[in-house]
Amino acid sequence: MKAKKRLAFSIKVFGERIKQLRLEHGYRQEDVADMMQIGRTTALNHENGNREPSYDDLYRYAALYGVTTDYLLGKSDERFPAAVAGAMAKYLKPTGDRRKDRERRLLYAKMMEIGLGLDNKGLEAIIKVGDVLPKALDEADSKKSS
């Protein structure tokens, strides 16, 4: 039988961070268990450091709280890298074209939705795509109108 791949991290740090995030969001453990679609005992054991999360649970926690998996695992103290905040300001700056501004907001929201639950390297890759995508869309729009 093939051995199950294990995550490399401090289970104590993980438990402390998900508990802190739960309290900051005003959730009860029962609320988290329901939103995560896991048993209440499992959620409690995650917080207490008695049970390692599955990859799916780790991703769901990151998405639920809007943080990276690196933050949850104690590999980074940044909940969401500063580069993401800078990219957000860049892409959400109004252009004067309402349609283009709306499209950029929707595009950025989709990028962030994809980015939640990724590690910092994954987020950096999404930001690189975000750097070229608006320009590519602008070029495609100008070709259509000519």
LINHUJO-V75015 format. One record per residue. N is the residue number from 0. RES is the residue in three letters. PHI is phi in degrees with one decimal (999 if undefined). OMEGA is omega in whole degrees, -180 to 180 (none if undefined). Layout:
<<N RES PHI OMEGA> <N RES PHI OMEGA>>
//
This chain:
<<0 MET 999 -178> <1 LYS -74.6 180> <2 ALA -71.9 179> <3 LYS -73.0 179> <4 LYS -70.7 -177> <5 ARG -107.3 176> <6 LEU -78.1 177> <7 ALA -99.0 -179> <8 PHE -170.2 176> <9 SER -90.9 -179> <10 ILE -64.9 178> <11 LYS -66.3 178> <12 VAL -62.3 179> <13 PHE -57.3 -180> <14 GLY -60.6 179> <15 GLU -62.4 -177> <16 ARG -70.8 180> <17 ILE -69.7 176> <18 LYS -67.7 178> <19 GLN -58.9 180> <20 LEU -65.1 178> <21 ARG -59.8 -179> <22 LEU -66.2 178> <23 GLU -61.0 -180> <24 HIS -85.1 179> <25 GLY 75.5 180> <26 TYR -91.2 169> <27 ARG -89.9 178> <28 GLN -59.0 179> <29 GLU -63.5 179> <30 ASP -62.1 -180> <31 VAL -62.4 179> <32 ALA -58.5 179> <33 ASP -65.0 -179> <34 MET -66.4 -179> <35 MET -83.7 -177> <36 GLN 59.0 175> <37 ILE -128.2 178> <38 GLY -68.4 180> <39 ARG -63.2 178> <40 THR -64.5 178> <41 THR -62.3 179> <42 ALA -59.9 179> <43 LEU -62.8 180> <44 ASN -65.9 175> <45 HIS -61.7 -179> <46 GLU -63.6 -178> <47 ASN -83.1 -180> <48 GLY 75.3 -180> <49 ASN -96.9 -178> <50 ARG -144.9 178> <51 GLU -77.0 179> <52 PRO -74.9 172> <53 SER -75.7 176> <54 TYR -59.1 179> <55 ASP -62.0 179> <56 ASP -64.3 179> <57 LEU -59.0 179> <58 TYR -61.3 -179> <59 ARG -64.2 176> <60 TYR -61.1 -180> <61 ALA -60.6 180> <62 ALA -67.1 -180> <63 LEU -60.5 -175> <64 TYR -99.1 178> <65 GLY 68.9 179> <66 VAL -127.7 177> <67 THR -85.4 175> <68 THR -66.0 177> <69 ASP -58.8 178> <70 TYR -64.0 -179> <71 LEU -60.3 -177> <72 LEU -85.2 179> <73 GLY 80.7 179> <74 LYS -83.7 179> <75 SER -147.9 175> <76 ASP -95.2 176> <77 GLU -86.6 178> <78 ARG -68.5 178> <79 PHE -145.4 -173> <80 PRO -54.9 -180> <81 ALA -59.3 180> <82 ALA -60.7 179> <83 VAL -67.2 179> <84 ALA -62.5 178> <85 GLY -64.6 178> <86 ALA -64.4 179> <87 MET -61.1 180> <88 ALA -61.1 -179> <89 LYS -64.6 -175> <90 TYR -80.1 -177> <91 LEU -94.7 177> <92 LYS -67.7 -177> <93 PRO -59.7 179> <94 THR -102.3 -176> <95 GLY 97.5 178> <96 ASP -104.5 -174> <97 ARG -59.2 -180> <98 ARG -65.0 180> <99 LYS -64.3 179> <100 ASP -61.9 179> <101 ARG -64.0 179> <102 GLU -60.5 180> <103 ARG -66.6 178> <104 ARG -62.7 179> <105 LEU -65.3 178> <106 LEU -61.3 -178> <107 TYR -66.2 178> <108 ALA -60.4 179> <109 LYS -66.1 178> <110 MET -61.2 -179> <111 MET -70.4 177> <112 GLU -62.1 178> <113 ILE -66.5 -176> <114 GLY -69.8 -179> <115 LEU -61.7 180> <116 GLY 92.1 176> <117 LEU -87.8 173> <118 ASP -81.0 -176> <119 ASN -61.2 179> <120 LYS -65.5 178> <121 GLY -64.1 177> <122 LEU -65.4 178> <123 GLU -61.4 178> <124 ALA -64.5 179> <125 ILE -64.5 179> <126 ILE -64.0 178> <127 LYS -62.1 177> <128 VAL -61.7 179> <129 GLY -63.3 179> <130 ASP -69.1 -177> <131 VAL -98.1 -175> <132 LEU -62.8 179> <133 PRO -58.4 179> <134 LYS -64.3 179> <135 ALA -63.0 178> <136 LEU -65.9 177> <137 ASP -61.2 179> <138 GLU -63.0 179> <139 ALA -64.7 178> <140 ASP -62.7 -178> <141 SER -69.5 177> <142 LYS -69.0 179> <143 LYS -64.6 -175> <144 SER -81.3 180> <145 SER -96.7 none>>
//
